[in-house]
Amino acid sequence: MLNRNFILVPEDRADRTFTDYHRAHRQAAGAQDTDSPIFQIPAVGQYYPRSSLHALEAATWAREAHPELFPAFDLALFEAFFGRTEDISDPEVLARIGRSVGLDPAALRAALKAGHSRPVVWREHLEATDQGIHGIPTILIPGQAPIVGAVPYGELKRAAESALDESREPRAASREGG
């Protein structure tokens, strides 16, 4: 699986509160099946981080500098944001999450401050929008329509099985030549 960046809200916004819109999406994601992660549902009006840019920069740095720790960091970011509603736009929160999976928090802070990963994050984001992707998660399976949003596991499984079945079908013999 290829993990690519997609910025939810590119820049910090003044309105940083949890809304009915956010609640509806978290409830839908949490209700998918019993294997879904636990989604904390804050009260409407509660503080809510609005930009994913710093978290994506931190994750991109981890993916490139410490690929062996990236999966754990990626999961820890997900759990921090959706499970505990932590502000993953705050460099100190990101440093603490990084430390929890074995990343050097000072190196992570320095990478964020220097903006080393920002060009990669923006490039991947723009590549996605150029392909018509405007939401997350988006899963692209060859020969299938894009799967966007939190969908039941069974739907993902059917799409993957269908793509595998299509790849196993014998190709039509070529009629070229003599």
Secondary structure as UniProt FT lines:
FT   HELIX           20..30
FT   TURN            34..35
FT   TURN            44..45
FT   HELIX           53..65
FT   TURN            67..69
FT   HELIX           70..78
FT   HELIX           79..83
FT   TURN            88..89
FT   HELIX           91..100
FT   TURN            101..102
FT   HELIX           105..114
FT   TURN            115..117
FT   HELIX           118..130
FT   TURN            131..132
FT   STRAND          138..139
FT   TURN            142..143
FT   STRAND          147..148
FT   HELIX           153..168
//
